[in-house]
Amino acid sequence: MITLTAENFDKLVLASDKPVLVDFWTEWCPPCRMVAPILEEIAKEYAGRLTVGKLNAEEFPEIAARYSVLGFPTLNLYRGGEVVRQVLGAKPKRLLLAELEGQF
């Protein structure tokens, strides 16, 4: 899993040649802590097909605002520099993968 910042977001997410799942999270968000280990598992299982990154929305609010992220966690799946799927809230791994099915 990669850590995203304002400095590397465009290069690592928008210019990526493979899909990127971005977790918009905050320190104070309990559901964000619940979904973090699930995203670690997904990052390992789908390595080579999917990049998973985390962006602290409090540290980089301009990026969260650019994609109208208002609640946490919000997971955006980017492909070709565009958001192709958005998942709101923490979900069990099985449900999260079902929502992302066919996207990577």
BAGU-213770 format. One record per residue: residue in three letters; y negated, z negated, x of N, C-alpha, C, O in turn. Coordinates in steps of 0.02 Angstrom, whole numbers, plus 50000, padded with zeros to 5 digits. Layout:
ALAYZXYZXYZXYZX/...
//
This chain:
MET500595000050043500005000050000499395000050045499364996550095/ILE498895004150025498295004550066497715000750033497695000049972/THR497254998350075496664995050050496095000150049495945003350099/LEU495795000849991495265005849982494585002549985494494996849963/THR494105006250012493415004050018492955009849999493185015449987/ALA492315008549997491835013849984491855019150039491735025050027/GLU492015016950100492025021450157492625026150157492575031850181/ASN493195023950130493795028150135494045030850068494525034650067/PHE493735029050013493985030949946494035038549938494555041049918/ASP493495042049952493505049249942494035052749984494385057149960/LYS494095050650047494585053750092495305052150071495725056650067/LEU495445045750059496135043650046496365044749974496965045249962/VAL495895045149927496095046049857495925053149833496375056849812/LEU495295054849835495085061249805495325067249845495465072549816/ALA495375066649911495585072249953496325072049970496565076150009/SER496705067349941497415066749956497805072749930497645075449877/ASP498315074749968498735080349947499315078049903499715082149880/LYS499375071449891499875068949844499535064149795498985061849808/PRO499865062649740499565058049691499435051149722499795048849765/VAL498895048049697498705041349721498595036949660498205038549615/LEU498955031249659498875026349606498415020849633498575017549682/VAL497835020049601497335015249625497315009249577497215010049517/ASP497405003349606497354997049569496654994349578496464992049632/PHE496254994449524495594991249524495714984049504495944982649448/TRP495564979349549495724972349538495144967949559494654970249589/THR495194961449542494704956449564495084950149583495654949049562/GLU494764946049624495064939749647495214934849590495714931349591/TRP494774934749539494824929749486495294931749429495334928149379/CYS495644937249436496044940149382496784938349388497124941149431/PRO497044933649347497764931949351498224937849339498724938549375/PRO498094942249289498534948049280498554952649342499054955849355/CYS498004952849379497984956849440498484954149491498824957949525/ARG498534947549495499014944549541499734945749518500194946249558/MET499834946149452500494947349425500734954449440501324955549454/VAL500284959249438500484966249447500534968149521500854973149538/ALA500234964349565500224966049637500914966949667501024971949701/PRO501404962349656502064963449685502424969449656502824972649690/ILE502294970949593502594976849561502334983149596502714987749609/LEU501684983349610501394989149644501654989849715501744995449740/GLU501784984249748502084984449815502774987749812502944991849854/GLU503164985849762503834988749753503784996249740504145000249771/ILE503334998249696503245005349680503025009149742503265014749755/ALA502575006249782502345009549843502925010949890502965016349920/LYS503385006149896503965007049941504465012049912504715016449948/GLU504605011449847505105015749816504895023049812505315027549816/TYR504245024349805504005031149797503615033649858503245038549853/ALA503705030349914503375032449976503555039749990504125041849983/GLY503055043650010503155050750022502985055049961502805060849968/ARG503035052049901502865055649839502225053049808501885056649772/LEU502065046749823501505043349790501195038449840501555034849875/THR500535038349842500175033249880499915028049830499665029849777/VAL499985021749847499715016349805499175012749845499285010749902/GLY498595011949813498045008549846497725003349802497775003649740/LYS497384998649834497034993249798496294993749814496104994749872/LEU495884992949762495164992849772494874986649737494944985849677/ASN494564982249776494254976249747493614978449712493134980349744/ALA493624978149645493074980649605492444976449611491894978849597/GLU492504970149633491904966049644491564967949709490954967649714/GLU491954969849759491664971849823491374978849820490904980449856/PHE491664983249777491444990149773491324992049700491664996449673/PRO490834988749668490714990049596490494997149581490584999549525/GLU490195000449630489955007349617490545012049605490485016749565/ILE491115010849637491695015149626492005013549558492195018049521/ALA492065007149542492315005149476491875008149421492135010549370/ALA491225007949430490765010649380490835018249374490785021049319/ARG490955021549430491025028849430491595031049384491565036449354/TYR492115026849379492695028549338492735024349274493265023849243/SER492175021249256492115017349193492645011849188492915010649133/VAL492795008649244493275003149244492914996849221492444994549254/LEU493124994149164492794988249136493244982149133493004976549132/GLY493904983149133494384977649130494854977949189494924983049223/PHE495174972249202495614971749261496284968749242496314964249201/PRO496814971149272496834976849316496794983449277497024983849220/THR496494988349308496514995249283496844999349337496644999049396/LEU497335003249318497685007549365497525014749348497675017149293/ASN497205018249395497055025349386497505029349431497585027849490/LEU497815034549403498215039149442497805045449453497595048849406/TYR497695046949517497295052749537497765058149563498235056849600/ARG497615064349544497965070149572497445075649578497105077349530/GLY497395078449638496895083649649496185081249640495745085049621/GLY496065074849654495395072049649495175070149579494615067949569/GLU495625070849531495465069249461495915063749434496495063049456/VAL495655059749388496065054749354496495058349303496245061649258/VAL497155057649311497615060849264497945055849217498235057849167/ARG497905049449234498185044249190497835037749206497665036249263/GLN497715033749154497425027149163497855022149125498025023149066/VAL498025016649159498425011249129498015004949131497785002849185/LEU497905001849074497504995749070497944989649064498414989549024/GLY497804984649104498164978249100498804978249139499064983449160/ALA499064972149149499684971249186500274972849139500274971049081/LYS500764976249167501364977949129501974976849174501914977149235/PRO502544975549144503154975249184503284982049217503044987249193/LYS503644981949271503764988049310504044993649267503814999349271/ARG504534992149226504854997249184504345000749138504365006849131/LEU503904996849107503394999749062502865003649101502635008849079/LEU502675001049159502185004549200502455011349222502105016349216/LEU503065011449246503365017849267503445022649208503375028649216/ALA503595019949149503655024149089502985027549073502975033349053/GLU502435023849081501775026749068501585032049119501195036549105/LEU501855031449179501685036149233502195041749240502125046049283/GLU502715041649198503265046349204503015053649205502595055649166/GLY503295057449252503135064449258502485065949294502295071849300/GLN502145060849319501495061849350501535062449426501045064349457/PHE502105060649456502175061149528502895062549547503045063149606/
//
